[in-house]
């Protein structure tokens, strides 16, 4: 490989290249949603660990976090603790402003409810 030019400068870490590649490929929105989901999971693990296992962030609408819950009990608790969760999300070091939480049941629980 004598035709290759020697590298100049310091090598870059792969973690710093991923956001740039995602932007170049048009995946910036998906990358941002992934970051928001990680922050929400971290917040839930701190204040309600049992909820972190049964729900996930699916988006945000008009400043509200849209969270999908696997069962009705988790959905109800998310609804009741929405202000607390939104506040913790807003004050998290990697979080952004959240006005509240909108809760949706997962398709699995909705299918079960229709069969009852």
C-alpha positions as CSV (number, residue, x, y, z in Angstrom):
1,X,0.0,0.0,0.0
2,X,2.7,2.5,-0.9
3,X,0.1,4.6,-2.8
4,X,-1.7,5.7,0.4
5,X,-0.9,9.0,1.9
6,X,0.1,9.0,5.6
7,X,-2.6,10.3,8.0
8,X,-2.1,13.7,9.4
9,X,-3.3,14.8,12.8
10,X,-4.9,12.7,15.6
11,X,-7.1,9.8,14.8
12,X,-10.8,10.4,15.5
13,X,-12.9,8.2,17.8
14,X,-15.7,6.3,16.2
15,X,-18.2,7.7,18.7
16,X,-17.5,11.2,17.4
17,X,-18.0,10.2,13.8
18,X,-21.5,8.6,14.2
19,X,-23.5,11.8,14.7
20,X,-21.8,13.3,11.6
21,X,-22.5,10.2,9.5
22,X,-26.1,10.2,10.7
23,X,-26.6,13.8,9.7
24,X,-25.0,13.2,6.3
25,X,-27.3,10.2,5.7
26,X,-30.4,12.1,6.9
27,X,-30.9,10.2,10.1
28,X,-30.6,13.2,12.4
29,X,-34.2,12.9,13.7
30,X,-33.8,9.2,14.5
31,X,-30.5,10.0,16.3
32,X,-32.2,12.8,18.4
33,X,-35.1,10.5,19.3
34,X,-32.6,7.8,20.4
35,X,-30.9,10.4,22.6
36,X,-34.2,11.5,24.1
37,X,-35.2,7.9,24.7
38,X,-31.9,7.3,26.6
39,X,-32.5,10.3,28.8
40,X,-36.1,9.2,29.6
41,X,-34.9,5.7,30.4
42,X,-32.3,7.2,32.7
43,X,-34.9,9.4,34.4
44,X,-37.3,6.5,34.9
45,X,-34.5,4.3,36.3
46,X,-33.9,7.0,38.9
47,X,-37.4,7.8,40.0
48,X,-39.5,4.7,39.1
49,X,-37.3,1.7,38.0
50,X,-40.2,-0.6,37.4
51,X,-41.5,1.8,34.7
52,X,-38.2,1.9,32.9
53,X,-38.8,-1.8,31.9
54,X,-42.4,-1.4,30.7
55,X,-42.4,1.8,28.7
56,X,-40.5,3.6,26.0
57,X,-40.4,7.0,24.3
58,X,-41.9,7.0,20.9
59,X,-41.7,10.7,20.1
60,X,-42.5,14.2,21.3
61,X,-45.4,16.5,20.3
62,X,-45.7,20.2,21.1
63,X,-43.2,19.9,24.0
64,X,-44.8,16.8,25.5
65,X,-43.0,13.4,25.7
66,X,-45.1,10.7,24.0
67,X,-44.5,7.5,25.9
68,X,-45.8,4.0,25.1
69,X,-46.7,1.7,28.0
70,X,-47.0,-2.1,27.8
71,X,-49.9,-2.4,30.3
72,X,-52.6,-0.3,31.8
73,X,-51.1,-0.1,35.2
74,X,-47.9,1.4,33.8
75,X,-49.9,3.8,31.7
76,X,-51.9,5.0,34.7
77,X,-48.8,5.5,36.8
78,X,-47.1,7.4,33.9
79,X,-50.2,9.6,33.6
80,X,-50.3,10.3,37.4
81,X,-46.6,11.0,37.6
82,X,-46.3,12.9,34.3
83,X,-45.5,16.3,35.9
84,X,-42.7,14.7,38.0
85,X,-41.3,12.8,35.1
86,X,-41.4,15.9,32.8
87,X,-39.6,18.0,35.5
88,X,-36.9,15.3,36.0
89,X,-36.5,15.0,32.2
90,X,-36.1,18.8,31.9
91,X,-33.5,19.0,34.7
92,X,-31.5,16.0,33.5
93,X,-28.0,17.1,32.3
94,X,-28.8,15.8,28.8
95,X,-32.5,16.5,28.8
96,X,-34.5,19.2,27.2
97,X,-37.6,21.1,28.1
98,X,-40.6,18.9,28.5
99,X,-44.1,20.3,29.3
100,X,-45.7,17.0,30.2
101,X,-46.1,13.3,29.3
102,X,-48.7,11.9,26.9
103,X,-49.3,8.2,27.4
104,X,-50.3,5.6,24.8
105,X,-50.9,1.9,25.3
106,X,-48.8,-0.5,23.2
107,X,-50.6,-2.4,20.4
108,X,-50.2,-5.7,22.4
109,X,-52.3,-4.4,25.3
110,X,-54.9,-2.8,23.0
111,X,-55.3,-6.2,21.1
112,X,-55.8,-7.9,24.5
113,X,-58.4,-5.3,25.5
114,X,-60.3,-5.8,22.2
115,X,-60.5,-9.6,22.8
116,X,-62.1,-9.2,26.3
